[in-house]
């Protein structure tokens, strides 16, 4: 540490902590339609993704990656439906609602399941002149929350490995007012959410206990920082 700045004093050997290459190849197809009846609009959509994941591991003593290797392959196919209903039911008031399927694929070489969730949001947008206000309520219902082992969480796991966090719900509300002309508008908002768990795996509990012990927020607490988009 010099003048408040951290300086590297000794560089370790390349690949001595981890020596792997991850790759992914994906195909995605989607279809979407907009159906309107008077001032009421429904926008359904469907997305299909096919992902091939590959991880190649080398020995920690093989920085040149010339020696033996192990290759892990995994494929993921997923169908993601969603629907939104932005409607102009009044000149100033615009109710909004949506239901969408959420998905995050596991990392290459991971033995964890994919992260899957249903995302629900509903609210209203008010616009008059230069002023506007959005108020939304949301619920994210995770069937499996995907976690990653880090140095700060500790636990009986290898840094970078993923684990199944189990079922989690995150729900809350957000508001976003605008009070200046649009060309100068800077949004200021408030987001409140509350996480809850219905079932958790042993690795998830272990990581959460380590995070609490070290004063680091767990993954489910970090999820509270998310606010839904109302566009």
C-alpha positions in Angstrom: 0.0 0.0 0.0 1.5 3.3 -1.1 -0.3 6.6 -0.6 -3.6 4.8 -0.2 -3.1 2.7 -3.4 -2.6 -1.1 -3.5 0.4 -2.2 -5.5 1.3 -5.6 -6.7 4.5 -6.8 -5.0 4.7 -10.3 -6.3 2.8 -11.9 -9.2 2.0 -15.5 -8.8 2.6 -18.1 -11.5 0.0 -18.0 -14.3 -2.7 -20.6 -13.8 -1.7 -21.5 -10.3 -5.1 -20.5 -8.9 -7.3 -21.6 -11.7 -6.6 -22.8 -15.2 -9.7 -23.3 -17.3 -11.4 -22.0 -20.4 -15.2 -21.7 -20.6 -17.1 -21.3 -23.9 -20.8 -21.2 -24.9 -22.6 -21.3 -28.2 -26.2 -20.4 -28.3 -29.1 -20.2 -30.8 -32.2 -18.1 -30.0 -35.5 -17.8 -31.7 -38.4 -15.6 -30.7 -41.9 -14.6 -31.8 -43.9 -11.6 -30.6 -47.2 -10.1 -31.4 -49.1 -6.9 -30.4 -52.9 -7.2 -30.2 -55.0 -4.1 -29.6 -58.6 -3.6 -28.8 -59.6 0.0 -28.6 -57.2 1.3 -25.8 -56.3 -2.1 -24.5 -53.1 -3.8 -25.7 -51.7 -7.2 -25.1 -48.1 -8.1 -26.2 -47.5 -11.9 -25.9 -44.1 -13.4 -26.8 -42.2 -16.7 -26.8 -38.5 -17.2 -26.9 -36.6 -20.5 -27.4 -32.9 -20.8 -26.6 -30.5 -23.7 -27.2 -27.1 -23.4 -25.5 -24.1 -25.6 -25.7 -21.6 -25.1 -22.8 -18.0 -26.3 -22.7 -15.3 -26.1 -20.1 -11.7 -27.2 -20.6 -9.6 -27.6 -17.5 -5.8 -27.8 -17.4 -3.5 -28.6 -14.5 -2.5 -25.7 -12.3 1.1 -26.5 -13.1 0.5 -26.2 -16.9 0.4 -22.4 -17.7 1.2 -23.1 -21.3 -1.8 -25.5 -21.6 0.2 -28.1 -23.4 -0.5 -31.1 -21.2 -3.6 -33.3 -20.5 -6.9 -31.7 -20.2 -10.4 -32.5 -19.1 -13.5 -31.3 -21.0 -17.0 -31.0 -19.6 -19.9 -30.4 -21.9 -23.5 -29.5 -21.1 -26.5 -28.5 -23.2 -29.5 -26.4 -22.1 -32.8 -26.0 -24.0 -35.4 -23.6 -22.7 -38.7 -22.0 -23.7 -39.5 -18.6 -22.2 -43.0 -17.2 -22.5 -44.0 -13.7 -21.5 -46.9 -11.3 -21.8 -47.2 -7.6 -21.2 -50.3 -5.3 -21.1 -49.5 -1.6 -21.5 -52.9 0.0 -22.0 -54.0 3.6 -22.6 -57.3 3.4 -20.7 -57.2 7.2 -19.9 -55.5 10.2 -21.3 -53.3 10.6 -18.2 -53.3 7.2 -16.6 -51.7 4.1 -18.1 -52.0 0.8 -16.2 -49.2 -1.7 -16.8 -48.8 -5.4 -16.0 -46.6 -8.2 -17.2 -45.7 -11.9 -16.5 -42.4 -13.2 -17.9 -40.3 -16.3 -17.5 -36.8 -15.7 -16.2 -33.8 -17.9 -16.9 -30.0 -17.9 -16.4 -28.0 -20.8 -17.6 -25.3 -22.3 -15.4 -21.6 -21.6 -16.2 -19.7 -23.9 -18.4 -18.6 -27.0 -16.4 -21.0 -26.2 -13.6 -23.0 -29.1 -12.0 -25.7 -26.7 -10.7 -29.1 -26.4 -12.3 -30.2 -23.3 -14.3 -31.7 -20.4 -12.5 -35.4 -20.2 -13.3 -38.1 -17.8 -12.1 -41.5 -16.3 -12.8 -41.5 -12.5 -12.8 -44.7 -10.6 -12.1 -45.2 -6.8 -12.1 -48.2 -4.5 -12.1 -48.7 -0.8 -11.7 -49.6 2.5 -13.2 -48.0 5.3 -15.0 -49.3 8.9 -14.8 -48.3 11.6 -17.3 -49.4 15.2 -17.5 -47.4 17.9 -19.1 -43.8 17.8 -18.0 -44.5 15.7 -14.9 -44.9 11.9 -14.7 -45.1 9.2 -12.0 -44.7 5.5 -12.2 -45.6 3.1 -9.3 -45.0 -0.6 -9.6 -45.4 -3.7 -7.5 -43.3 -6.8 -8.4 -42.8 -10.4 -7.4 -39.9 -12.6 -8.5 -40.6 -16.3 -7.7 -37.4 -18.3 -8.1 -37.7 -22.0 -8.5 -33.9 -22.1 -8.2 -31.6 -19.3 -7.3 -28.2 -19.8 -8.8 -25.3 -18.9 -6.5 -21.6 -18.6 -6.9 -18.9 -19.4 -4.3 -16.6 -16.5 -3.6 -13.7 -15.8 -1.3 -15.9 -13.5 0.9 -18.6 -16.1 1.4 -16.3 -18.9 2.4 -17.7 -22.4 2.9 -16.7 -25.8 1.8 -16.5 -25.0 -1.9 -14.0 -24.0 -4.6 -14.1 -20.3 -5.6 -16.0 -19.8 -8.8 -18.1 -23.0 -8.4 -21.9 -22.6 -8.6 -24.5 -24.0 -6.3 -28.3 -24.4 -6.2 -29.7 -21.8 -3.8 -33.2 -23.3 -3.8 -36.6 -21.6 -3.9 -36.6 -17.8 -3.1 -39.2 -15.1 -3.4 -38.4 -11.4 -3.8 -41.3 -8.9 -3.7 -41.7 -5.3 -3.2 -42.6 -2.0 -4.9 -40.9 0.9 -6.7 -41.8 4.4 -7.7 -40.2 6.7 -10.3 -41.3 10.4 -10.4 -40.3 13.0 -13.1 -40.9 16.6 -12.4 -38.8 18.5 -14.9 -39.0 19.1 -18.7 -38.0 15.8 -20.4 -34.8 17.2 -22.0 -33.6 18.0 -18.4 -35.3 15.2 -16.6 -33.3 13.2 -14.1 -35.2 10.3 -12.5 -35.3 9.9 -8.8 -37.0 6.9 -7.3 -37.6 4.6 -4.4 -37.4 0.8 -4.4 -38.5 -1.4 -1.5 -38.4 -5.2 -1.5 -38.6 -8.1 0.8 -36.9 -11.5 0.2 -38.1 -14.8 1.6 -37.0 -18.4 1.2 -39.2 -21.5 1.1 -36.5 -24.2 0.8 -32.7 -24.1 0.6 -29.9 -26.5 -0.2 -27.1 -27.3 2.2 -24.6 -25.5 0.1 -26.8 -22.4 0.0 -27.3 -22.4 3.8 -23.5 -22.8 4.3 -22.7 -19.9 2.0 -25.3 -17.7 3.6 -24.0 -18.4 7.1 -20.5 -17.6 6.0 -21.7 -14.4 4.4 -23.4 -13.3 7.6 -20.4 -14.2 9.6 -18.1 -12.1 7.4 -20.5 -9.1 7.2 -21.2 -9.7 3.6 -24.8 -9.6 2.3 -26.0 -13.0 1.0 -27.2 -13.5 -2.6 -30.9 -13.1 -1.6 -30.1 -9.7 0.1 -28.3 -8.5 -3.0 -31.4 -9.4 -5.1 -33.2 -6.7 -3.2 -31.3 -4.0 -5.0 -33.1 -4.9 -8.2 -36.1 -2.8 -9.4 -38.3 -3.8 -12.3 -38.3 -1.9 -15.6 -41.5 -0.1 -16.3 -40.8 0.7 -19.9 
